[in-house]
Amino acid sequence: MNPRRQKRLMAVSAIFLVLGGAIGLMLYALSQNIDLFYTPSEIIEGKAGQIPDVGQRLRIGGMVVPGTVKRDQETLAVSFDLVDIGPAVTVSYQGILPDLFREGQGIVATGVLTTNNHIDAHEVLAKHDEEYMPPELAEKMKGIKHVKPEQANYGKIEVGK
């Protein structure tokens, strides 16, 4: 192989090596910031055959079980149970809860799974409308199939008559 071809081969190999390393580092960084969404049933029974690992960051959505909200009188710590249609999961949170948070309300919490049925949350969001829930949760809780707006048959509105 002549020296000119050898230099080109080394340059192309170096570019692919650097590009592969950069892509690998980006994928590793992104994997550290992914929060998967689970319902309480999916945390206990698994989602697509996989149960989340203890220590995994995740988001959980469900309804606050009435009578389970426990507030610490000395601190801002609060714990409550979340449920969809199956077993309940306990969520602990340290901080001020949203104004719309209440028993029987749908919420989404972001946190870390500490045991197979307990989550330490660092963010709690309350839904502003009791009727709305994520399509996946609605299908599980009420049997409602979510239809995208462009697929819905609303009929035509006639203007000018």
N, C-alpha and C positions, 0 to 999 in steps of 0.2 A: 504494500500500500504506500502510495507516495505521501510525502509529508503534508502536502496541502489538504488531501482528503482526511488525513489523520487529525489535523487541526479542526476541520469542520465537524468531524464526528465527536471530538472532545467537546466542542462548543455546544453542539446540539444536545449531547448527553448532560452537560452541566445545566443547560436551560431546563430540560425535563426534570432533572433532580431537584433544582431549586423550586420549580413550579409544583412538583409533587409534594415537597416539604411544606410549601405555603398552603396548599389545599388541605393537607393533613392537619396542620395547626389550626386552620379556620374551622374545620369540622369538629375538632376536639373542643375548641372554645365554644362553638354553638351547642354542642351536646351538654355542656355544663349549665346552659341557660334555658333549657327546655323544661317547661312545666306542663305535664300532661293533665288533661281533664278527666276526672273520675266521678262517678256517683258513689254513694256509700255502699251499695250492693257490689259494685265492681271492685272496691277496695277489699272487701271481705272475700268475695267469691272469685275474683279475677276478671280481667277484661281480655277477651280473645284468648283465654287460656293462660294468661300471665297475671300473677298477683304482684302488685308493686312491692319493691324491696323496702325494708325499714331503712330510714335515712334518705329516701328519695324525695325530691321536691315535687310537689304536685298541686293541682287545683281540685277542689271538691265542691260539688253543687248539690243542694238538696233543701229540704224543708226543716226548719228548727222545730224539734219536738216540744209540744207544750208541756210545761212543768219541769223541764230539764235545765233551764238557765240558772246557773249558780254564780253569783257575784261575790267577790272578796270585799269586805267592808273597808279594809285597810289600803288596798291597792286597786289598780284598774284591771286586775285579772278577772276573767270570766271564762266559764266553760259551759258547753251546751252540747246536745246531741243533734245530729243531722240524720235524716232518713229519706229514702225515696220510696221503694215498695218492699224492701227487704230489711236486713239488719241495720241497726243504727251505728254510727261512728261518732266518737266524742271528739270535740274540737276545743282546744284551749287557746285563749287569746289574751294578750297583755296590751291594753290600750283602750282608746275611746271607740266605742262601737258607732256605726252610722245611725243617724236619727231614725231611719226607717226600719231598723232592726227590731224585731219582736218575735214572740213565739208564734209558730204557724206560718212564718214568712219564709219565702225562698231566698237563699243567700248563696254566695260563692266565696270560698275562703282559699287563700294561697298559703301554703306552709310546707312543713316537713312531716313525713310519716314517722312517728316515734315507736309505736308498736303496731300490731296488725289492725287495730281498730281505734287508734288515737293519733290526732294530728295537732302539732303545735303550729298555729297559724301566725303569720306576720302581717296579713292583710285580710279584712273581712269586708265584703261588698254586699249591700242589701239591694234587692231589686225594687224599683220604684213602682212597678205595676204588679199586683198580685196575679193577674191573669197570664203574664208572660213567663215562660220558662224555656230553656234551651230545647231545640227540637228533639235531641236524644232523650232528654229527661221526660219530655211530654209523651213521647212514644212509650216509654217504660211505665209511667205513672197512670196515664189515662187511655192509652191505646190510640192516641191521636197521631195520625200520620201527617208530618209536616209537608206542606206543598209550597214550592217556591212561587213568588208572585207572578212570574212570567208563565207558569204552568197552570195557574188558576183560571177558571172560567167565570169571570165576573159579569159577562154580558157587555153589550156596548151601550154607551150613553149617547143619546141623540141630542144634539145641540140645535136650538132654534125652533123647536116645535112647541 
